Structures are given as C-alpha cells and as structure tokens.
Amino acid sequence: MKNLPVTLFIVFLLAASAAAQGSKQVPPGVRAADKAEADFEKNVPPPQITVQRKPPDLRPDADQLAKLAESIPADIESVRKGVLPKDVIQKLKQIEKLSKSLRSKLAN
C-alpha cells in the first residue's frame, strides 16, 4: 500500500511520455516535399565561376614594392646607429599604400 502512490506516479509519467511521443507525427505531405527537395538538389549542377574581365597588370606596383622593401634594412641599420634618414617614413608609407593596392586588386 505504501508503494501505490509511487507506482501510480510512475505509470502516469510513462503514459504522458508515450502520449507526447505519439503527437509528433509528421504529415505525409511534408515527407514527400522533403524527398522532392532532396531529389531536386541532386539534379542542380554546381555554379560555374568565370572571369570575364582582364586582370590588371600588377607587375609595376610589385616591382616598386620590392625595390622599396629592399632599401628598408639599410635605413633601419642607420636608425640603429642614431641617424634617421629623412625619407624612411615616406618609404614605409609608400610600401603600405602599394601593398594595400595590390591586395585590393587581387581580391577583386
């Protein structure tokens, strides 16, 4: 007799659980729509990526960037000796500008 309320409570929980699982039925039209969508996706070809424009000529900017970059180590050595070349800051700004320009041209 002492276990009767506990047993009834467990039976009630099991019945509620079974009722909740049974209420999640999927209508047959939804399954058919999902299958049709999956079949459609199988038949769609992947998109073709084509380049329709001529890429810009990057060589002049790249050559100028390389030339400026080669001169920086000598300028930094001068800075270590206590002499700041007057154009080193301008060179670094030009390097930054050229690298941003090349990066944006390559990204497009």
Buried (B, 14 or more C-beta within 10 A) or exposed (E): EEEEEEEEEEEEEEEEEEEEEEEEEEEEEEEEEEEEEEEEEEEEEEEEEEEEEEEEEEEEBEEEBEEBBEBEEEBEEEEEEEEEBEEBEEBBEBBEEBBEBBEEEEEE
